[in-house]
């Protein structure tokens, strides 16, 4: 494949496209992120030190919490105050397990403090009241004297927190209430009214958008509620087949390699069509498309609780991650944030844990390779749909960053880039595998890890990159 770079720059790739999602689901929060202050596993205020350090390394910019479907059954007052007095709850959506609510609002913001990232909180519309949502906002963000601000102080936190993003409901078309679009749009207009701005920081309000290709939902909600929102969500998971028959994460057939990637590539079509609808009501692109649930959804690992959604993560998932990030970059004018599902031990996780052991997945390494694109200007992105090569080229701080993935199972690919490059390659790194279900586990945590890449060559100011099959690489060159 041959491309020519121009001096023109595209839109900025929002760093929030590299967001993550941590729901009260399986072992994502408990055991994965939070182990409690008394745990023998090294922690700071209950947060696993190894997990926090790993997430800081990939510059996690925003973390969505507490759900997901869990959000519309979560009552925030159950999760504040002395831990021994907190109400135990049953997680009816995910495994029917009982939770002790030891991870609540204060613990979430402590996690954000350690990570150095922003808050994205989903409010309870499905089973919660307007007053409950309003009081949560007051509790978190009110600086002066008020009942909720004083309650926060009684619970040990004098200063308000900053809530950057707030979602008004989740999947309101399904687990969040089985609503129709016109009804939800009116509910959204009502609830968002009481997401008050108590301090100087404006809260970015996100409406519940469509499930996959429900274009009618997008049209109706935008037509009724667009002036009242800053963003609207979209959910799409990559599948190997039907929802009812998810293929295995390991030991899959070659056809399931291709079917999963085909499903992941549908993201391009979805964003294109939903953006066209959004343009009717928001031609200035003020409202962001927030893809706050995406990733591969496969069968759970044998012997695990089916409600915990614990799946292994292979080089195939790395291809899904790289392909999807390239698509988001292509649509950076409309996609303001995205949140891969989920951070630890659930679905397409960055990290897997087992007791005091931790392993970084191939998807984690893609986020590590791609972090250089956060807040960079797009130069080119995605590639030819008929090829097995997908790429992003961006510019930031005097550096040109080229990331590409070759998702062929057998064929080496070459990307020739004509432009005005210097004569040095500052950095070249990649991940690759020999088997299509190669993965990291607790006995072999570095089967797939980032290595130096020698497939990039500069000749007379032109760049040629030869990348092997099942590989993701990033090359950086000074402008």
N, C-alpha and C positions, 0 to 999 in steps of 0.2 A: 504494500500500500504506500502511496506517495501523497504527501500533503505539502503545501507551501504556507508558511506563516506570514501574516501581514502585521503591520504595526498597529492595527486597530485592536482595541481591547473590548471585550464583551462585558457583561455585568459582573459584579463582585460575587464570588461564591461565599455566601454567608457561612460563618463558622458554625452556626446552629444546625446546618445540614448534617453535622457530625454528632448530633445529639443522641442520647441513649434513653432507655426506658426501664424502670425498675418497679414492677408491680408486686403486690402481696400475692405471690403465686409460687407454689412449690418452694424451692430452696433459694430463691433469688434474694430476698431480703434476709430472712432468718437463715443462718449458716453461711450464706453466700457473701453478704455484705456486713450484716450485724451479728455479732456473736455474744455481745454483752460484756460489761466491764470485768466480770469475774471469770471469763473464759481463759483457759490455758493457751489459747491461740493468741499470738501477739496482736494487741489492739490498742487504739486510742479512743477512749470514751465509748467503747463497744464496737467500733468500726474496725474491721480486719485491716491490719497494716499492709499486708501483701496486696490485697485487692485495691486498696486506695492508691498505693504507689504505682501499681500497674495502670490504673485508669488515669492517673495524673500524667503518666508518660505519653498517652495518646491524646492529651489535651482535651479531655471531655469537656465540652462547653456548656451543656445543659442536661439535666436529668429529670425526666418525666416521672411523676409519682402522684397518688398511690395506685393508679390503674389507668386504663383497662377497666374491665367489667367490675373489678373490685371497687372502683371509685364510686360507683352509684349505689353501693351498699355500705360505704364507709362514713361513719359519723365521727368527726374529728375530735369531739370532746371526750370520746372514749379513750383517746390516745394521748392525753396530757395529764399532768400531775404526778404524784408519787407512783412509781411503777407497781408497787404492791397493791395499790388501790384501783388500778385500771381494770376496766371491764373486759372479761374474756368474750371473744366473739367466734362465731363459726363462719369459716370462709366457704360459703355455699357455692361459689362459682368454681373454685379450684380445689378439689379433693375432699371437701367436707371436713377439713381439719379445724381444730380449735386454736385460735391465736390469743396470746396474752396481751397484745397491744403495747408491748415494750418498745416497739419502734413506731413513733408517732411524729407529730409536727416538730418538736424540739430536736429529736434525733435526726430527722430529715435535714434540717438546716445545719446541724452539726456535721453531717456527712458532706453537705455542699461546702461548708467552710473548709473541711479537710481537702476536698477535691479542687477547690477554687473555681467552682462552676455556678451557673445560674439556676434558678428555680423554675420549673414548669409543673404546676399543680393542677390536677383535674378535680373539679368540684362535683358534688353529688346533686344531680338533678333528678335522677330516676326515683330515689326514695328519700331525698332530702328536701328541706323547705328553703324558701327564699331567705328567711331569717337565719337559718343555720349557715348558709353560704355567706351572707352579709357579715355575720359575727366572726366567721373564720378569717375573712379578709381583715376585719377590724383587729382581731387578735394578732395577726401576723404583721400588720403594716402601720397601725396607729401609733404615733409618737407621743401624743398628749395624754390627757386624762380621759379615760373612758372605761366603761365596765370591762370590756374585753382586754384592753391594754393593761389595765390593772391586774386582771387575772393572769395575763402572761408574766407580769412582774412577780406575782405571787409564786408562779411556777419557775422562777429563777432566771428570767431573761429580761433585763431592763429595756434594752434597745429594740426597736422594731427590726424585722428582717425585710429584705427586698424580694418582692415577688415579680419576676420579670414577665412570666407568661402564666395565664390562667385559662384553663379549658372549662367551658360551661357545659358539662355533661360529656359522656363518652358513649359512642355507638348507640345513640338514642333510637336508632332504627331497629335495634336488636336488644342486647342484654341491658341496655340503659333505659328501657321503657317501652320498646316496640311501638314507637310513635310513628305517625305519618309526617311527611316533611312540612306541610303547612302548619300542623299543630306544633311540631318542634320549633319551627321558626318563631312562632308567637311566644312559646315558652322561653326560648333563648332571649328574645327582646325583653321579656319581663325580668328574668334572672340577672342578665348582664347589667341592668339598671342599678342593681344593688351591689355590684362589684365596684365599690367606691375607691376613689383615689384619695387616700388619707394624707399621704406625704407628697414630696416633690416628684416621685417616680411614677410615671404612668404605667399601668398594667396593660399588657398586650392581651386582648381578649380573643379567645379562639372558640368558634362555633363548631358543633359536630357536623362534619361533612359526610360524604357518601361512603357506602361500602362498595369498594371496587368500582364497577361500571354502572352504578345507579345514577345515570345522568339526570334523571328527573329530580332526584333529591337535591343535587347541586343547583339545578335551575330554580327550583321552588324556594329553597332556603336563601339563595343569593338574591332572588327577586324581592323577598319579604324582609330580609334582615341585614343585607350587605352594609348599609350605613352604620350599623351598630357593632360591627366586628372589625378586628384587625387581621384575623386569619381564620381559615376554615380547614378542617382536617380531612385527610384521605387515608384509608387503610387498604393495603394490598399485601398479601403474603404469597410467596412463590411456592407452588405445589408441584408434585410429580404427577398428580392425577386429580381425582375428586376429593372433596373434603372428607368423605366417608372412608376413603381408602388411601391414606397417606403412605407413601413408600418409605422404606427404611433409610436411616441416616448412614448406615454401613452395609456393605455387601449388596449394594444395589446393582441393577443391570445398566448396561450402557445406554439403553433407551431412556432410563430415568435420569441420567446425566443431562441429556438433551431436553427432556420435558421440563425439568426444574429450571434450566436456564431460559427456555422459551417462556415459561411463566414469569420469571423475573424480568425479562425484556418487555413484557406487557406494560410495565411501569411507564415506558415512554409513550405508548398510545394513551394510557389513562391520563397522564399529566397533560398531554396535548389536547385531548378532547375536553377534559374538565377546565383547562385554562381558557379554551374557546368560549365556554359557557360563562366563566367568570368575567371574561372581557366584555360581554354584553352589559354587565352591570357595574363593572369596575375597569374601564378602559385604561385608567392611569396605573393599574396594577398596584394599587395601594394595599389591597387585601392579599395577604400571603397564603399560599397553599402549604399546609403543614402536614407532611406525611409522617404522622407521629406513631404509626405502627407499620413496619415493613420487615422483611427478612424471610428466610426459608422456614416452613412449617412442615416437619416430617414426623414419622412415627416415633413414639417415645422409646427409650432404650428398654430392652427386655428386662423384666423384673422390677421396674420402677413404677411408682404410682402414676397411672395414666392421667390423673388430674394435675400432675406436677410439670408436665411438658418438658421433661429433661431429655435432650437429644444430643448425640455426638455431633461434631463439627469437623468437616473434612475440607480438602482442597476445593471440592465442588462448592461448598459454602463461601469460600474465599472468592470464587468466580462470581457468585451471586452478589457479594458485597461490592466488589470492584465494578461490575457492570452497573449496578444500581446507583452507586455514587457518581459514575460517569453520566448517567441519565439525569440525575439531579443537577449536576453542573451544567449540562446542556440547557436546562430550564431554570437557570439561576435567577432569571428576571422574575419568576413567579414563585419558585419554591424557596420559602424563607427559612424553613426549619424541617428537619426530619429526625426520627427517633427509632433506631433499630431495636427490634424486640428479640431478646431482652438482655440486660447487662451481664447477669451471672446465672448460670445453671438452668436457664429457661430458653427454649427455642434457639435462635441463632446467637448464642451467647458469646461475649468477648472472653469470658473466663469461666472455667469449671473448677469447682472445689469439692474436696472429699476430706472431711476432718480438717487437719492442719495442712493438707496438701492443696496446691493451686497449680493450674495449668492454663497457659495462654493458648487460645484457639487460632486456627488459620485466619478466621475473620478478624481477630484482634490484630494480627500482623498486617492485614490490609489497611485497617484504620491507622496503624503506625506509619505505613508507607505513604498513605494519602494525607496525613495531617498537614503537610506543607501547603495544601490547597486552601486551608481555612483562611477566609477573608482575602483570598487572592483574586485577581482579575482573570476571567476566562479568556483564553485565546482561541482554543478549539476544543471540542469535546464529542465524545461518543464513537464516531467511526461509521463504517459501512455495515448496514444491517445484514447484507449477504455474506459478510466475512465473519471470521471467528476472532477478530481483533477489535477491542474497544479501548478508547484512550481519552485522556484529558491533558490539555496543555494550559498552564496558567502562569501568570507573572506576579511577583510580589517581592518587594525589597531588593530589586536588582537581580533577581534570580528567575530563570525559566525552569519550571518543573513539569516534567513529562511523566505521567503515570499511564501504564497500559496493562491490559490483561489479554493473554492468549488462551481462550477457552477451548481450543482444539484438543482432542485427546491424543493426537498423533503427529500433527504437523507443526514445524517451526514456522514462525511468521516474521516478516520484516516490515518495519515502518521507517520510511525515508522521509526526513523532514528538511525541507529547504527553507533557509532563513538566514539571519545574520547572527550566527553564533560566534562566541569567542573560540579560543583554541584549547580550553581545558574543561574537563568534566569534574565538577566539584564533588559529586556523590552519585553512586549508582548501586542500588540494592534491590533484592528481589526475594520472592519465595517461589518454590516449585515443588513438584512431587512426581514420583514414578508410578504411583497407582492412583486411580480415580477416587478411591475412598481413603487415601492416606490421611492420617489425623494424629493429633497429640493426645496421649492419655497419661495417667499418673505414673506409669512405669516408664514411659517414653515421652517425656514432655517436650522434646525438641526434635521430633521427627520432621516437623515443618517449622522452620525458623528463618528469620531474615539473614541473608548472606550477601556478600559483595557480588555485584553483577558485572560481568566483563563483556556483555553483548552489545554495548553502545560504543560507537566509533565516530570521531569527528574527522572529516576529510575536507580540506579547503572550505571550512566554515559550514559544511553541511553535516547533518546528523543522520546516522543510520543505526537503527536498533534492531537486533535480531534476538527474538525471544522464544524460548522453547515452549512446547505445549504445557498446558496446566500450570501457567506461571503468571505472576503479577509483579511488575517492576516499577520503580521510580528512579528517574535520572534527573539530576539538577545541574544546570549550566549557568554561569554568570552571563548577564546580558552584555 
